[in-house]
Amino acid sequence: MSSTKAFEIPKALVWEAYLDVKRSSGGPGIDGESIEEFEVDLKNNLYKIWNRMSSGSYFPSAVRLVEIPKTDGGLRPLGIPTVADRIAQGVVKRYLEPIVEPEFHENSYGYRPGRSALDAIAQARERCWRDDWVLDLDISKFFDTLDHALVLRAVERFTTCKWVLLYIGRWLRADVQLSNGTVQTREKGTPQGGVISPLLANIFLHLGFDQWMKENYPNVHFERYADDIVVHCRSLKQLEWIRGKIETRLARCRLTLNTAKTRIVYCKDTRRKENWPCKSFDFLGYTFRPRSARDHCGEFFVSFSPAISRKAAKALRQKVRREWRLQTRTHLSLEELARRLNPVISGWMNYYGRFRRSELHSVLDHVNKALASWARRKFKRLQRRKTRAHAWLKGLARRSPHLFAHWRYQAWMTRAV
């Protein structure tokens, strides 16, 4: 390491951060440079990042802000740093994550190695079976309202590394460029989309919520995935009491509860007789609500359990219709189409099919309808009759049930025509 550098940053850390960014892909920032263009002069570009970070002369570019539709009809602001800035953030993340990860709470699941949203859903399901009540928390504009001074103070609880604190401060204060080219300064918040943002959110909420709950209310269980939080309570009285405590705590962290979206939910099932208007909540793309089930003896009962939410199912159907647009892909062969679609379909089944896979059939049926539309455009003999196209597709599924990833899970598709 050169003695002229202000900070000792291993070059290997920059290389590993680059590989992380390459794996996650992502669009260009305000400079318009893609990861492929960055790689044209890869060695020099990585050296520049290391040299500037090591000397203290690295300053991030403005973040390109785009707005993506939310399932509730609103828009979610997403910040896209440049490729170089994503790599620089990855350097800090790789340094900081091994320090903070062992300290994080066992009920924190978001953006953590070895933990997933499905783990959080499984844990929430078990606790809904045990506890009668759920407080479904919604923090108002969490990423947009994070207090910069409090974020840095939270990071300082884990490290005093000067270059880590220096660059996190610069990223928090980095300008934002809107779609019309206007550049805005930022005095609070961290844009979703940055490599470092999820880790900063976890650090902040670990101290602001997780650790506080553990120290003060160890018998009240919860699951947290980033800023999505579900709290389980034994009684309505306990729920109302803990809600007031949480609201006061969040205010001290300069955050507020969204009272319109924060819900008190009764986990209604066969055993529970309370009359309460709200008996469902959404968590990570799943809806928890009373559902018919069978016990080990084959008897029906009502279970409070998760399945793909209506919002998530609608979003997947819209993706098939608006983004896939299979009727325009008639230049592709059936095998090429399957190669492109199967990774996506498998991902949907692996995530949304983990609990109550039967509820996913409405989405998979929509995929079949899109394939039938593709066949009608592709083959003249099928153009005029929908029923003939669907019969052709069903016959194909019977002969080649593994061609598309979902066919072997749809028994009706592979029965004899």
C-alpha positions as CSV (number, residue, x, y, z in Angstrom):
1,M,0.0,0.0,0.0
2,S,1.3,3.4,-1.0
3,S,2.3,5.6,2.0
4,T,1.1,8.7,0.1
5,K,-2.6,7.6,0.3
6,A,-4.8,9.0,3.0
7,F,-6.7,5.7,3.4
8,E,-5.7,2.1,3.2
9,I,-8.3,0.4,0.9
10,P,-7.4,-3.0,-0.5
11,K,-7.6,-3.1,-4.3
12,A,-9.2,-6.6,-3.9
13,L,-12.2,-4.9,-2.3
14,V,-12.7,-2.8,-5.4
15,W,-12.5,-5.8,-7.6
16,E,-15.0,-7.8,-5.5
17,A,-17.4,-4.8,-5.4
18,Y,-17.2,-4.6,-9.2
19,L,-18.1,-8.3,-9.5
20,D,-21.1,-7.7,-7.2
21,V,-22.3,-4.8,-9.4
22,K,-21.8,-6.9,-12.6
23,R,-23.9,-9.7,-11.2
24,S,-26.8,-7.4,-10.2
25,S,-26.7,-5.5,-13.6
26,G,-28.8,-2.4,-13.4
27,G,-29.2,0.6,-15.7
28,P,-26.9,3.5,-16.3
29,G,-26.7,6.6,-14.1
30,I,-26.7,10.2,-15.2
31,D,-23.5,9.7,-17.3
32,G,-25.4,7.1,-19.5
33,E,-22.6,4.6,-19.1
34,S,-23.7,0.9,-18.9
35,I,-21.7,-1.8,-17.2
36,E,-20.6,-3.0,-20.7
37,E,-19.2,0.4,-21.6
38,F,-17.5,0.6,-18.2
39,E,-15.8,-2.7,-18.9
40,V,-14.3,-1.4,-22.2
41,D,-11.5,0.2,-20.1
42,L,-12.1,-1.9,-17.0
43,K,-8.6,-1.8,-15.5
44,N,-8.2,1.9,-15.7
45,N,-11.8,2.6,-14.5
46,L,-11.3,0.4,-11.4
47,Y,-7.9,2.0,-10.7
48,K,-9.5,5.4,-10.8
49,I,-12.1,4.4,-8.2
50,W,-9.5,2.9,-5.9
51,N,-7.1,5.8,-6.3
52,R,-9.7,8.5,-5.6
53,M,-11.2,6.6,-2.7
54,S,-7.8,6.0,-1.2
55,S,-6.7,9.6,-1.5
56,G,-10.0,11.1,-0.2
57,S,-10.7,12.8,-3.5
58,Y,-13.7,10.7,-4.5
59,F,-17.0,12.6,-4.8
60,P,-20.1,10.8,-6.1
61,S,-22.1,12.0,-9.1
62,A,-25.7,13.0,-8.8
63,V,-28.2,10.1,-8.6
64,R,-30.5,9.7,-11.6
65,L,-34.1,9.6,-10.2
66,V,-36.8,7.5,-11.9
67,E,-40.3,6.8,-10.7
68,I,-41.7,3.3,-10.9
69,P,-45.4,2.4,-10.4
70,K,-46.5,1.0,-7.0
71,T,-49.2,-1.7,-6.7
72,D,-51.4,0.9,-4.9
73,G,-51.3,3.2,-8.0
74,G,-48.7,5.6,-6.6
75,L,-45.1,6.1,-7.7
76,R,-41.9,5.0,-5.9
77,P,-38.8,7.1,-6.5
78,L,-35.8,5.0,-7.4
79,G,-32.3,6.4,-7.4
80,I,-29.8,5.0,-9.9
81,P,-26.1,5.9,-9.2
82,T,-23.5,5.6,-11.9
83,V,-21.7,2.3,-12.4
84,A,-18.6,3.8,-10.8
85,D,-20.6,5.0,-7.8
86,R,-22.3,1.7,-7.4
87,I,-18.9,0.0,-7.3
88,A,-17.6,2.6,-4.7
89,Q,-20.7,1.9,-2.6
90,G,-20.0,-1.8,-2.9
91,V,-16.5,-1.2,-1.5
92,V,-18.0,0.3,1.7
93,K,-20.7,-2.3,1.9
94,R,-18.2,-5.2,1.7
95,Y,-16.1,-3.5,4.4
96,L,-19.0,-2.7,6.7
97,E,-21.4,-5.7,6.3
98,P,-19.2,-8.3,8.1
99,I,-19.0,-5.9,11.0
100,V,-22.7,-5.2,11.4
101,E,-24.2,-8.5,10.3
102,P,-23.4,-10.5,13.4
103,E,-25.0,-7.8,15.5
104,F,-28.3,-7.7,13.6
105,H,-31.5,-9.1,15.2
106,E,-32.7,-12.6,14.4
107,N,-36.1,-11.2,13.3
108,S,-34.5,-8.9,10.6
109,Y,-34.7,-10.5,7.2
110,G,-34.3,-7.9,4.5
111,Y,-31.1,-7.7,2.4
112,R,-29.1,-10.0,4.6
113,P,-27.0,-13.0,3.5
114,G,-28.6,-16.3,4.2
115,R,-32.0,-14.8,4.9
116,S,-34.9,-14.2,2.6
117,A,-38.4,-12.8,2.4
118,L,-39.8,-16.3,2.4
119,D,-38.1,-16.9,5.7
120,A,-39.9,-13.9,7.1
121,I,-43.3,-15.1,5.7
122,A,-42.8,-18.5,7.2
123,Q,-42.0,-17.1,10.6
124,A,-45.0,-14.7,10.4
125,R,-47.3,-17.6,9.6
126,E,-46.2,-19.6,12.7
127,R,-46.6,-16.6,14.9
128,C,-50.0,-15.8,13.5
129,W,-51.1,-19.3,14.5
130,R,-49.8,-18.7,18.0
131,D,-50.8,-15.0,18.7
132,D,-54.3,-13.7,18.0
133,W,-53.4,-10.1,16.9
134,V,-51.1,-8.4,14.4
135,L,-50.0,-4.8,14.2
136,D,-49.1,-4.2,10.5
137,L,-46.8,-1.2,10.7
138,D,-46.3,1.3,7.8
139,I,-43.6,3.9,8.3
140,S,-44.4,6.9,6.2
141,K,-41.8,7.5,3.4
142,F,-39.1,5.8,5.3
143,F,-36.3,6.1,2.7
144,D,-37.2,9.6,1.8
145,T,-37.2,11.0,5.4
146,L,-34.1,9.3,7.0
147,D,-32.2,11.9,9.0
148,H,-28.6,12.1,7.8
149,A,-27.1,13.0,11.1
150,L,-28.9,10.1,12.8
151,V,-27.8,7.6,10.1
152,L,-24.2,8.6,10.5
153,R,-24.5,8.4,14.3
154,A,-25.9,4.9,13.9
155,V,-23.0,3.8,11.6
156,E,-20.5,5.2,14.1
157,R,-21.9,2.8,16.7
158,F,-20.3,0.0,14.6
159,T,-17.2,1.6,13.2
160,T,-14.9,4.6,13.5
161,C,-13.3,4.0,10.0
162,K,-12.8,7.5,8.6
163,W,-13.1,6.7,4.9
164,V,-16.3,4.7,5.5
165,L,-17.9,7.6,7.4
166,L,-16.6,10.1,4.9
167,Y,-18.1,8.4,1.9
168,I,-21.4,7.5,3.5
169,G,-21.8,11.2,4.4
170,R,-21.1,12.2,0.8
171,W,-23.6,9.6,-0.6
172,L,-26.3,10.8,1.7
173,R,-25.8,14.4,0.6
174,A,-25.4,13.6,-3.2
175,D,-27.6,15.6,-5.5
176,V,-30.6,14.0,-7.3
177,Q,-31.2,14.6,-11.0
178,L,-34.9,14.5,-12.0
179,S,-36.2,13.1,-15.4
180,N,-36.4,16.6,-16.8
181,G,-32.7,17.3,-16.0
182,T,-33.3,19.4,-12.9
183,V,-30.8,18.8,-10.2
184,Q,-32.0,19.0,-6.6
185,T,-29.9,19.0,-3.4
186,R,-30.9,16.5,-0.7
187,E,-31.0,17.3,3.0
188,K,-32.6,14.1,4.2
189,G,-33.3,10.6,2.9
190,T,-31.4,8.0,0.9
191,P,-32.7,7.0,-2.5
192,Q,-33.8,3.4,-3.0
193,G,-31.7,1.8,-5.6
194,G,-28.3,2.6,-4.2
195,V,-26.0,-0.4,-3.3
196,I,-25.4,1.0,0.2
197,S,-29.0,2.1,1.0
198,P,-30.4,-1.2,2.2
199,L,-27.5,-1.7,4.6
200,L,-27.9,1.8,6.0
201,A,-31.6,1.2,6.5
202,N,-30.8,-2.0,8.4
203,I,-28.3,-0.3,10.6
204,F,-30.7,2.5,11.3
205,L,-33.7,0.3,12.1
206,H,-31.6,-2.2,14.0
207,L,-30.8,0.5,16.6
208,G,-34.0,2.4,16.1
209,F,-36.4,-0.5,16.3
210,D,-35.0,-4.1,16.6
211,Q,-32.6,-3.6,19.4
212,W,-35.0,-1.3,21.2
213,M,-37.7,-3.9,21.1
214,K,-35.3,-6.6,22.3
215,E,-34.1,-4.6,25.2
216,N,-37.5,-3.2,26.3
217,Y,-40.2,-5.7,25.1
218,P,-38.4,-9.0,24.6
219,N,-41.7,-11.0,24.7
220,V,-43.3,-9.1,21.8
221,H,-42.2,-10.8,18.6
222,F,-42.0,-9.2,15.1
223,E,-40.6,-9.7,11.6
224,R,-38.9,-6.9,9.8
225,Y,-37.9,-6.8,6.1
226,A,-36.3,-3.4,5.5
227,D,-39.1,-1.0,6.6
228,D,-41.9,-3.6,6.4
229,I,-42.7,-4.6,10.0
230,V,-45.3,-7.0,11.4
231,V,-45.7,-7.1,15.2
232,H,-47.5,-10.0,16.9
233,C,-49.6,-9.6,20.1
234,R,-51.5,-11.8,22.4
235,S,-54.4,-9.4,23.0
236,L,-55.9,-6.2,21.6
237,K,-54.9,-4.4,24.8
238,Q,-51.3,-5.4,24.4
239,L,-51.4,-4.3,20.8
240,E,-52.8,-0.9,21.5
241,W,-50.2,-0.4,24.3
242,I,-47.2,-1.4,22.2
243,R,-48.4,0.7,19.2
244,G,-48.2,3.8,21.4
245,K,-44.7,2.9,22.5
246,I,-43.6,2.2,18.9
247,E,-45.1,5.5,17.7
248,T,-43.2,7.4,20.4
249,R,-39.9,5.6,19.6
250,L,-40.2,6.3,15.8
251,A,-40.8,10.0,16.6
252,R,-37.5,10.0,18.5
253,C,-35.9,8.6,15.4
254,R,-37.6,11.4,13.3
255,L,-39.9,8.9,11.6
256,T,-43.7,8.8,11.6
257,L,-46.3,6.0,11.3
258,N,-48.6,6.2,8.3
259,T,-51.8,6.0,10.3
260,A,-53.9,5.3,7.2
261,K,-51.9,2.2,6.3
262,T,-51.0,0.9,9.7
263,R,-53.6,-1.8,10.5
264,I,-54.8,-3.8,13.5
265,V,-55.6,-7.3,12.3
266,Y,-57.3,-10.2,14.1
267,C,-55.9,-13.6,13.0
268,K,-59.3,-15.3,12.6
269,D,-59.4,-19.1,12.5
270,T,-61.6,-22.0,13.7
271,R,-60.5,-21.5,17.3
272,R,-60.8,-17.7,17.5
273,K,-64.3,-16.3,18.0
274,E,-63.5,-12.5,18.3
275,N,-65.5,-10.2,16.0
276,W,-63.2,-7.7,14.4
277,P,-63.6,-6.0,11.0
278,C,-60.0,-6.3,9.8
279,K,-58.9,-10.0,9.3
280,S,-56.2,-9.8,6.7
281,F,-52.9,-8.0,6.0
282,D,-50.3,-8.0,3.2
283,F,-46.7,-8.8,3.8
284,L,-44.0,-9.1,1.1
285,G,-46.4,-9.9,-1.7
286,Y,-48.5,-12.4,0.3
287,T,-51.9,-11.9,1.9
288,F,-52.5,-13.4,5.3
289,R,-56.2,-14.2,5.9
290,P,-58.6,-17.0,7.0
291,R,-58.5,-19.9,4.5
292,S,-60.1,-23.3,4.3
293,A,-57.6,-26.1,5.1
294,R,-57.6,-29.8,5.9
295,D,-56.1,-31.4,9.0
296,H,-54.2,-34.7,9.1
297,C,-57.5,-36.6,9.3
298,G,-58.9,-34.9,6.2
299,E,-61.3,-32.7,8.2
300,F,-61.9,-29.1,7.0
301,F,-61.0,-26.2,9.3
302,V,-60.2,-22.5,9.0
303,S,-56.5,-21.6,9.1
304,F,-55.0,-18.1,9.1
305,S,-52.4,-18.5,6.4
306,P,-50.6,-16.7,3.5
307,A,-51.0,-16.9,-0.3
308,I,-50.0,-14.6,-3.1
309,S,-51.8,-11.3,-2.7
310,R,-54.2,-9.9,-5.2
311,K,-51.9,-6.9,-5.9
312,A,-49.0,-9.2,-6.6
313,A,-51.0,-11.5,-8.9
314,K,-52.4,-8.5,-10.8
315,A,-48.8,-7.1,-11.2
316,L,-47.6,-10.4,-12.6
317,R,-50.6,-10.7,-15.1
318,Q,-49.9,-7.1,-16.2
319,K,-46.2,-8.0,-16.8
320,V,-47.3,-10.9,-19.0
321,R,-49.7,-8.7,-21.0
322,R,-47.8,-5.4,-21.2
323,E,-44.1,-6.4,-21.0
324,W,-43.9,-9.8,-22.5
325,R,-46.3,-9.1,-25.4
326,L,-45.9,-12.6,-26.8
327,Q,-48.1,-11.9,-29.8
328,T,-45.3,-9.8,-31.1
329,R,-42.6,-12.5,-30.6
330,T,-43.7,-14.8,-33.5
331,H,-40.1,-14.7,-34.9
332,L,-39.1,-16.9,-32.0
333,S,-39.4,-20.7,-32.0
334,L,-41.3,-22.4,-29.2
335,E,-38.0,-23.6,-27.7
336,E,-36.5,-20.1,-27.8
337,L,-39.7,-18.8,-26.1
338,A,-39.4,-21.4,-23.4
339,R,-35.7,-20.6,-22.7
340,R,-36.6,-16.9,-22.2
341,L,-39.7,-17.4,-20.1
342,N,-38.8,-20.4,-17.9
343,P,-36.4,-18.6,-15.6
344,V,-39.0,-15.9,-14.9
345,I,-41.9,-18.4,-14.4
346,S,-39.7,-20.6,-12.2
347,G,-38.9,-17.5,-10.1
348,W,-42.5,-16.8,-9.6
349,M,-43.4,-20.3,-8.6
350,N,-40.4,-20.5,-6.2
351,Y,-41.5,-17.4,-4.5
352,Y,-45.2,-17.1,-4.7
353,G,-45.8,-20.8,-4.9
354,R,-44.1,-21.6,-1.6
355,F,-47.4,-21.2,0.4
356,R,-50.7,-22.1,-1.2
357,R,-49.4,-22.7,-4.7
358,S,-52.9,-23.3,-6.0
359,E,-53.6,-19.5,-5.6
360,L,-50.9,-18.9,-8.2
361,H,-52.9,-20.7,-10.9
362,S,-54.7,-17.5,-12.0
363,V,-51.3,-16.1,-13.0
364,L,-50.1,-19.3,-14.7
365,D,-53.4,-19.6,-16.6
366,H,-52.7,-16.1,-17.9
367,V,-49.3,-17.3,-19.2
368,N,-51.1,-20.1,-21.0
369,K,-53.5,-17.6,-22.6
370,A,-50.6,-15.5,-23.8
371,L,-48.9,-18.6,-25.3
372,A,-52.2,-19.5,-27.0
373,S,-52.3,-15.9,-28.5
374,W,-48.7,-16.4,-29.6
375,A,-49.7,-19.6,-31.3
376,R,-52.6,-18.0,-33.2
377,R,-50.2,-15.4,-34.6
378,K,-47.5,-17.9,-35.3
379,F,-49.5,-20.6,-37.1
380,K,-52.1,-19.8,-39.8
381,R,-54.2,-22.9,-39.0
382,L,-54.9,-21.6,-35.5
383,Q,-55.6,-18.0,-36.3
384,R,-59.4,-18.0,-36.5
385,R,-60.4,-20.2,-33.6
386,K,-59.3,-19.6,-30.0
387,T,-60.6,-23.0,-28.9
388,R,-58.3,-24.7,-31.5
389,A,-55.3,-22.8,-30.2
390,H,-56.0,-23.8,-26.6
391,A,-56.6,-27.4,-27.6
392,W,-53.2,-27.3,-29.5
393,L,-51.5,-25.9,-26.4
394,K,-53.0,-28.5,-24.1
395,G,-51.9,-31.3,-26.4
396,L,-48.4,-29.8,-26.5
397,A,-48.4,-29.7,-22.7
398,R,-49.4,-33.4,-22.5
399,R,-46.7,-34.4,-25.0
400,S,-44.0,-32.2,-23.5
401,P,-44.9,-31.4,-19.9
402,H,-41.4,-30.0,-19.1
403,L,-41.2,-27.6,-22.0
404,F,-42.6,-24.7,-19.9
405,A,-41.7,-24.6,-16.2
406,H,-45.3,-24.4,-14.9
407,W,-46.9,-27.1,-17.0
408,R,-45.9,-30.0,-14.8
409,Y,-47.6,-28.2,-11.8
410,Q,-50.9,-27.8,-13.7
411,A,-52.3,-31.3,-13.9
412,W,-55.3,-30.3,-16.0
413,M,-52.9,-29.0,-18.7
414,T,-51.2,-32.4,-19.1
415,R,-54.2,-34.6,-19.0
416,A,-55.2,-36.3,-22.3
417,V,-57.2,-34.0,-24.6
